[in-house]
Amino acid sequence: MTKEVIVKITGSEYGVSEQEQVEQVVKGNYYQKNGRDFVIYDVAEGEENVHTTLKIEGEQLEITKNSGAGRVHMKFKQGESFSTMYHTVAGTLEMEFHTEELVISSNENCISIKTLYEISMNQVEIGRREIQIEIEKITN
């Protein structure tokens, strides 16, 4: 069964010389399949509408983002690194994520996720990012 949820995303980027913060609140859909939690939502990034899927399984988070500008699949598990290809209209970039921290907690009305990770593109470190996601069931 699919349930409507509110997804609150708070993110911080720590680059070479500055810090950028982003906060978005959107409606999405939640469902469970084969013991995994899925959340699907659309979010505006610049002028693009990005279709985002979160897959939560145990102590692992996967995020897939699709837009007209490209597609990327990210995987986070504390203490582990994950390489992927970021497909864009301008070409493909190699990306690597090293998860320093991943905390997932849930109850019947809410799932909370916090991850802190380093990100590299084409083997060049570009910074650290922290994402906090709150998924709350809408009660009618």
TAQUI-V630062 format. One record per backbone hydrogen bond with DSSP energy under -1.0 kcal/mol. CO is the residue of the C=O (numbers start at 1). NH is the residue of the N-H. If there is no record, write none. Layout:
((CO:NH) (CO:NH))
//
This chain:
((3:30) (4:138) (5:28) (6:136) (7:26) (8:134) (9:24) (10:132) (11:22) (12:130) (13:20) (14:128) (18:15) (20:13) (22:11) (24:9) (26:7) (28:5) (29:40) (30:3) (31:38) (33:36) (36:33) (37:56) (38:31) (39:54) (40:29) (41:52) (43:50) (45:48) (48:45) (50:43) (51:66) (52:41) (53:64) (54:39) (55:62) (56:37) (57:60) (60:57) (61:76) (62:55) (63:74) (64:53) (65:72) (66:51) (69:89) (70:67) (71:87) (72:65) (74:63) (76:61) (77:80) (80:99) (82:97) (84:95) (86:93) (87:71) (88:91) (91:88) (93:86) (94:122) (95:84) (96:120) (97:82) (98:118) (99:79) (101:116) (103:114) (105:112) (109:137) (110:107) (111:135) (112:105) (113:133) (114:103) (115:131) (116:100) (116:101) (117:129) (118:98) (119:126) (120:96) (121:124) (124:121) (127:119) (128:14) (129:117) (130:12) (131:115) (132:10) (133:113) (134:8) (135:111) (136:6))
//
